[in-house]
Amino acid sequence: MIATFYKLVKPLLFRLDAETAHRMVLGMLSAWPISEQAPAPPELATRTFGLDFANPVGLAAGMDKDALAAGAWQSLGFGFIELGTITPRPQPGNPRPRVWRLPEHRALINRLGFPSKGMERVARRIAENREQGLKVRVGINIGPNKDTPAEKVPDDYAALADTLGPLADFMVINLSSPNTPGLRAFQSPERLREIRRALDASAVRRAPLLVKLSPDIDAAEIGPLCDAIVELGFSGIVATNTTLARAEVGIKSDHEGGLSGLPLRERARAAIRTIRRRVGREFPVIGVGGIAGADDAYGHIRAGANLIELYTGLVFEGPALIASINRGLASLLRRDGFRSISEAVGADL
Ligand SMILES: Cc1cc2nc3c(=O)[nH]c(=O)nc-3n(C[C@H](O)[C@H](O)[C@H](O)COP(=O)(O)O)c2cc1C
């Protein structure tokens, strides 16, 4: 039923500016009550960084930055959702227009620049959802305010972790948005150590902390960065954010910003593979980038992802995609003789 509904409304939505359409959909989904979690095939249940997940399919950050529609995401069948990016203080983000569709490539380009209602307001909303019985695993993705000077960025992360950590099943330190000037410079062992130090200065209970990386990190830098993430005691890596690459991924476009969707898929998968090889078999990796079906999700898992996430695929395929990926993954596991997701992680390496 959802599939038919989306087929009908998609042409109307696609006539609107991408961000306007997104806001309309979120507005509708925010009215969805917190109800039961859609069931998934039992062989998709998986455990990673100490948490049980009903299935490995998650909502990627950016779709629901202000935690407006958690109930809807739960009902649609996600095994987990990553809310955010949330900043400490409210901020408007970059001027519009700032999101574009590339329908012929099944891709998006965005330079939103972290529009956020700020951590206090979003924390209240998530707490309310929890009280109303939200059960789906919640990751909270955090980033600094645009006007925070570089030397204060670690303090922004610490404040965010203090306020939002108690509400999260896990947190994601976003170091990889291309739309906040200077942020990607924190993808270095030295800068990451500064963030870790700021986080450790507080005694507030912390959920597992993961680090989200860009697909554009130099080959020479990714290895030492992965080593630092492991050594500093982070709980996992989310790979990857959007890319600034264009020609390398077969895209010609004048829009500035991060590219997501199908053209990102192989670049993200290459990053997952590189990261998995470096961190060994056990360290948790969430694979994201260009997933638009069960085969794509399975490919990321076989390249080394314990869990996967998607955003752009949902825009083009609609919300029925979530259940369809779950069903497809179950049959791909059966076809290849795996009894669980965890057996398939990194099978291609
Ligand atoms: C419009 C838009 C906004 C995004 N905002 C965020 C964000 O706030 N924080 C973040 O970590 N990633 C953000 N992302 C990146 C996604 O979480 C994901 O890493 C990327 O889009 C690749 O996945 P996909 O190809 O399935 O979309 C955003 C992506 C899009 C398309």
The ligand as an SDF file (V2000), in Angstrom:
LIG
                    3D

 31 33  0  0  0  0  0  0  0  0999 V2000
   19.9730   16.2300    1.9950 C   0  0  0  0  0  0  0  0  0  0  0  0
   21.0050   15.4930    2.8050 C   0  0  0  0  0  0  0  0  0  0  0  0
   21.3400   15.9390    4.0740 C   0  0  0  0  0  0  0  0  0  0  0  0
   22.3000   15.2600    4.8310 C   0  0  0  0  0  0  0  0  0  0  0  0
   22.5870   15.6960    6.0900 N   0  0  0  0  0  0  0  0  0  0  0  0
   23.4900   15.0050    6.8420 C   0  0  0  0  0  0  0  0  0  0  0  0
   23.7680   15.4010    8.1710 C   0  0  0  0  0  0  0  0  0  0  0  0
   23.1780   16.3410    8.7070 O   0  0  0  0  0  0  0  0  0  0  0  0
   24.7050   14.6980    8.8530 N   0  0  0  0  0  0  0  0  0  0  0  0
   25.3680   13.6180    8.3190 C   0  0  0  0  0  0  0  0  0  0  0  0
   26.1960   13.0130    8.9870 O   0  0  0  0  0  0  0  0  0  0  0  0
   25.0890   13.2110    7.0660 N   0  0  0  0  0  0  0  0  0  0  0  0
   24.1750   13.8760    6.3260 C   0  0  0  0  0  0  0  0  0  0  0  0
   23.8980   13.4450    5.0620 N   0  0  0  0  0  0  0  0  0  0  0  0
   24.6540   12.2990    4.5050 C   0  0  0  0  0  0  0  0  0  0  0  0
   23.9140   10.9700    4.6430 C   0  0  0  0  0  0  0  0  0  0  0  0
   23.7440   10.6290    6.0090 O   0  0  0  0  0  0  0  0  0  0  0  0
   24.6920    9.8420    3.9520 C   0  0  0  0  0  0  0  0  0  0  0  0
   25.9510    9.6840    4.5970 O   0  0  0  0  0  0  0  0  0  0  0  0
   24.9350   10.1190    2.4640 C   0  0  0  0  0  0  0  0  0  0  0  0
   23.8430   10.7940    1.9000 O   0  0  0  0  0  0  0  0  0  0  0  0
   25.1750    8.8270    1.6830 C   0  0  0  0  0  0  0  0  0  0  0  0
   24.0640    7.9600    1.7670 O   0  0  0  0  0  0  0  0  0  0  0  0
   22.9230    7.8670    0.6260 P   0  0  0  0  0  0  0  0  0  0  0  0
   23.6320    7.7070   -0.6910 O   0  0  0  0  0  0  0  0  0  0  0  0
   22.1020    6.6810    1.0210 O   0  0  0  0  0  0  0  0  0  0  0  0
   22.1590    9.1400    0.6890 O   0  0  0  0  0  0  0  0  0  0  0  0
   22.9380   14.1100    4.2940 C   0  0  0  0  0  0  0  0  0  0  0  0
   22.5800   13.6600    3.0170 C   0  0  0  0  0  0  0  0  0  0  0  0
   21.6260   14.3330    2.2770 C   0  0  0  0  0  0  0  0  0  0  0  0
   21.2690   13.8140    0.9150 C   0  0  0  0  0  0  0  0  0  0  0  0
  1  2  1  0
  2  3  1  0
  2 30  2  0
  3  4  2  0
  4  5  1  0
  4 28  1  0
  5  6  2  0
  6  7  1  0
  6 13  1  0
  7  8  2  0
  7  9  1  0
  9 10  1  0
 10 11  2  0
 10 12  1  0
 12 13  2  0
 13 14  1  0
 14 15  1  0
 14 28  1  0
 15 16  1  0
 16 17  1  0
 16 18  1  0
 18 19  1  0
 18 20  1  0
 20 21  1  0
 20 22  1  0
 22 23  1  0
 23 24  1  0
 24 25  2  0
 24 26  1  0
 24 27  1  0
 28 29  2  0
 29 30  1  0
 30 31  1  0
M  END
$$$$
